[in-house]
Amino acid sequence: MENKIYHNPRCSKSRQTLELLNSNDAKVEIVEYLKTPPSAEELVQLCKEIGIAPKELVRMKEPVLKELGLSKNSDLSDLEWCKTLSENPKLIERPIVVFNGKVILGRPPEKVLDII
């Protein structure tokens, strides 16, 4: 697994996390996931590495979720959640950082310091 950040430049938490990586000379590939969404399979693996269920990676307050007729109580399998995230990347909680074989969700941004 290569070092990368799944980044949304419009998100302050994502920008703060990237700034922490840069200020600590942690070189990462920047993946703007809204332009290049991860596949469902990639999301399954990321969730497994983070140690969370895919449903926990969903931004539950995004209007897109309601438009899709989904909620935190929706009865989807992990793969179905990941397919939904891949097809609707606005729903992905951010940022996700992969560094030296470890994966974290950078919320709060300081969590990235645990893996670099």
VENPE-V440000 format. One record per helix or strand. SS is the DSSP state (H for helix, E for strand). FROM is the first residue (numbers start at 0). LEN is the number of residues. If there is no record, write none. Layout:
SS_FROM_LEN / SS_FROM_LEN
This chain:
E_3_4 / H_11_12 / E_28_4 / H_39_11 / H_53_4 / E_57_1 / H_62_5 / H_77_10 / H_88_3 / E_91_1 / E_95_4 / E_101_4 / H_108_6
